[in-house]
Amino acid sequence: MPPKRVNPAVMAALKGPGWNDTFARAVLHADTTIRKYVWRGFRPKFRADNEIAVGDKSASDFVLDAVERLLNGKRTYDPSKDLLSNLNSITDSLIWSEKKRSDRTGVVDYVESIDDDGDATDPISAAQDPDLTADERVVQDELREAQRRCFNEIKASFNGDVEMQEYLDALSQRIFKRTDISAVTGIPVERIDELRRKVMKHARRLFGVPDFKALQRRLMEGK
């Protein structure tokens, strides 16, 4: 089978005079996106001189992967948008997929913290004492566990529904805007509205409550 013809719009964009600047801005966007998520138990801090690597991929690797996918036709180039927007959309999706793959491994890293003098710090002894009392902390932990249990029950009830699983995964990462969910999952915005209505209706039926205020009250009461 002959190789697939490269989209001429892609080649023209890549050969444009602003490619170096576009690549640098795409890498910055990918690096910023990576740092939005919790990877292996911690959220990486921003340092201008440090491009974080996720597994064996850096932000630059994700951008190069995006370019390759445009060239081989695995991702469609949208001519209504500039090259940077196309690359950002693809890297968002690639990073999201890598994030979910990383979560499935169950691996948690130990990250050593360094104080102002360059010495390693003990995260337990250096932790600040929260304002909550012991009783309040127990209630908060129980509420969080109840919320986690309810969310997992909802997700399990949609087992086999790929789009819904992707939507719920995005919510679990605190991605709530429709456009952001669409960018990382590839689900059209209008379809996300349908999924949102579907899960709200399903949750009310699943937990036997008339609305989400009643569900929240039930969680608070520990029932």
Buried (B, 14 or more C-beta within 10 A) or exposed (E): EEEEEBBEBBEEBBEEEEEEEBBEBBBBBBBEBBBBBBBBEEEBEEEEEEBBBBEEBBBBBBBBBBBEBBBEBEBEBEEEEBBBEBBBBBBBBBBBEBBBEBBEEEEEEEEEEEEEEEEEBEEEEEEEEEEEEEEEEEEEEEBEEBEEEBBEEBBEBBEEBEBBBBBBBBBEBEBEEBEBBBBBBBBEEEBBEEBBEBBEEBBBEBBEBEEEEEBEEBBEEEE
